[in-house]
């Protein structure tokens, strides 16, 4: 995990719009290319198209952020919620056992 950060993307659609899942797959594919690993979380709302975390090399942070900005510009009918950088919590499995 050294030298890597977690970045989160939630992609939200307008209540009245019908958005193709192909657009969500295209966005996911673009961001996966710039990450070491991706994690797809639960879609807890009908309006939520994507809820993803990405493990990104720190030296690729600017490139990843620029890609998010480019996708936002291209898909103005969608709301991008971009968070991070975070410690890579979603990519670590911790097992705690009692004695």
Secondary structure as the mmCIF struct_conf table of DSSP 4:
data_model
#
loop_
_struct_conf.conf_type_id
_struct_conf.id
_struct_conf.beg_label_comp_id
_struct_conf.beg_label_asym_id
_struct_conf.beg_label_seq_id
_struct_conf.end_label_comp_id
_struct_conf.end_label_asym_id
_struct_conf.end_label_seq_id
TURN_TY1_P TURN_TY1_P1 UNK A 2 UNK A 3
STRN STRN1 UNK A 4 UNK A 13
TURN_TY1_P TURN_TY1_P2 UNK A 15 UNK A 16
HELX_RH_AL_P HELX_RH_AL_P1 UNK A 21 UNK A 32
TURN_TY1_P TURN_TY1_P3 UNK A 33 UNK A 34
BEND BEND1 UNK A 35 UNK A 36
STRN STRN2 UNK A 37 UNK A 40
BEND BEND2 UNK A 45 UNK A 45
TURN_TY1_P TURN_TY1_P4 UNK A 46 UNK A 47
STRN STRN3 UNK A 48 UNK A 57
HELX_RH_3T_P HELX_RH_3T_P1 UNK A 58 UNK A 60
HELX_RH_AL_P HELX_RH_AL_P2 UNK A 61 UNK A 74
TURN_TY1_P TURN_TY1_P5 UNK A 76 UNK A 77
STRN STRN4 UNK A 78 UNK A 86
HELX_RH_3T_P HELX_RH_3T_P2 UNK A 89 UNK A 91
#
